[in-house]
Amino acid sequence: MIIGIAGGTGSGKTTVVRKIVESIPEGEVSILSQDSYYKDNSHLPLEERMEINFDHPNSLEFDLLVEHLKELKEDKPVNQPIYSYVTCTRSDEFVVVKPKKVIIVEGILVLTNPQLRDLFDIKVFVHADADERLIRVLNRDLEERGRSVKKTLERYNKSVKPMHLQFIEPSKSYADLIVPQGGKNKVAIDILTQIIKMNL
């Protein structure tokens, strides 16, 4: 069973995934993160890398993600790339992801790609209000990505917000299940978990 979980930056996708994984028997779930499949930008100078629009579908190597998902379906392990937001480059190392009964693919743009959508058995969209998402983005960028408040707000207005409206929000129409309030929505997470358990 392959589940695609999308939603805006800071909507609570990771929390939803974590709560699902916690509710399912250990060793039954593999996770592929869209963030690992950003294109390698090591050929660009650092200043240019810092200006990349990570909220546009063109920033991702969707073909590789689709290929990996198909290989997992065929019961083959895959080498998931490791991407650094600090340097905006891909590491030489990778994470081995093994095929499991449930595979969760998580990321802001995973419902925008038709090939990916065709591989999902369940499509989920995690929704949160824009101001709530902005607060989470600010906290995360300051703590984890070494960005200043000024730089984060500039990026939010220049790319995060417009790309959300152009690509991410419209992809909600493909979802089988919409989860408002992200990780706080116990009822929606419980329903999704029960569907997964029934299929296990």
N, C-alpha and C positions, 0 to 999 in steps of 0.2 A: 504494500500500500504506500503510495507516494502522496505526500501532503505539501502543498505550496502555501506558505504563510507570508503575505505581503502587508504593507501599511507604511505610512509616512515615517520619516526619520523621527525617532523619539516617541513613537506611538505605543511602544510596549511589546513589540514582537518577540524580543529575546526573552522577556518575562513569561509570555504565553508559552513559548517553546519549553522553557525551563520547567514550568508547572506541569506541562504534558509529560515531559520526560520523567519527572519525579513520580507521576501517578502510574507509570507503565513499568512492568517487570524489567529489572536491569538486563541490559544486553539485547533488548528487542528493537532499539531505535538507533539509526544513524542520522547525523545532521550534516547537510551541506549548506554552507553560508555563502550567499551571493557576494558578500564582501571579499571573499577569497579570490574571486574571479575578475577583479578589476584588472585592466590591461597593465602590463609592465611598462613603466614610464622612465626607466633608468637612462634611456637615450636622451632625455630632455634635461636642461639645466634645472637646478633646484627651484629657482624663482618661477619658472614655467610650470613645474610640477605642482607647486602650491596653488596655482590658479586653475587647476583642472576641475571641471564640473562633474563631480561624482554622482550627481543626481540625474544625469542624462543617460539613457540606455546605451549610447555609443561608447561610454566609458568602460563598458563591461565586455568580457569575452564570453558571450552567451553560448557560442558554438561549443566551447570546451565544457561548459556546465551541462549542456544538453548531452554531449558525448559521455560525460562521466555518469550522468543519471541513467543513460541507456546501458552502460556497462554494469552499473549496480543492479539494474533490473535483470541482467543476464548472469547475476551472481558472481560478478568479478569485482575485486577491490580496486579502488582508484587512488591516485595521488593528488589530493586536494592542495592547491597552491597556498602559500602563506603570504599575505599582503600586509605591508606596513603603511599605516596612514601618516606616520611621522616623516618617512622618506618618500612616500608615494611610489614605492617600487616593490617588486615581488622578490621574495627571498629565494635562495638556491635550494632551500630545504622545503619539505612538504609534509602534509599529514596524511597518513594512510587511512582511508575510510573504507570499512568493510561492509559488504551487503548485509542488511538486516531485514526483518519482517516489515518494519516501518521505516520509511525514509522521509525526513522533513527537510524541505528546501525553504530557507528563510532569507528574506531581503526585500528592500523597498520596491524593487522593480520586477520581481519574479512573475507577477501576473500580466506584465506588459508584453511579454514575449510569447507569440503564438505556439512555437515549438515546445516551449516549456509547459505552457498551459495544457497542451495535448497529453503530456506525460503525467499530469496530476490527477489523482483519483478524487481528491478533495481540495478545493481552493478556498482559502481563508483570507479575509482582509481585517486587519486590526485597526480600529479607528480611535483617534483621540483628537480633542480640540486643538486648534493651532497654537494657542497660548501655552497649553500644557506641553506640547511637543517642543516649542521653543525653549522653555525652561529646562527640559531634559537635555536638549542639544547643547545649550550653554554650559550646563554642568559637566556633560561628557567631554566637550571640546576643551574645556579648561583643565579638567583632571587627567584625561587620557591622551589627548592629542596635542597638548602643549600650545594651544592657540589662545590669543588674548580675547577679551570680551568684544573689543572693537572689530577684530578680524572675524570673529564668529558671526557677529551681527551683519557685517558687510557681506559675508558669504551667504548668510540666510536670505538677505534681501535680493542678492544678485542671482543666486542659483537655487537654493533649497526651496524657497517659497514658490517661485515661478515654475520650477520643474515638478513640484508636488501638484500644482494645479493643472499642468499640461499633461503629465504622464501618470502619476501615482494615483491621484484621486479618481480619474476616469477608469482605472483598472479595477476599481471596486465593483463595477458592473459585472465582472466575470466571476465574482466570488459566490460560492455556495453558502458560505456562512460569514456574517459580519460580526466582529467582536468589538462592541463599543467599550470604552474605558480600559482597553488593554488588559494588562495582568490583574486588574482589580475585578474583572468580570468573572466571578467564580462559576456562575451558572453556564455561561457559554463555554468556558474551558472544560467544565464537567461533561457537557454534552459532547464536545469534540473527543474528549478522552474515552467516553463510553462507546462512541462509534469505532474508535481505534481498537478498543478492547474486544468488541464484538467481532472485528475482523481478524484479531489474533487467535 
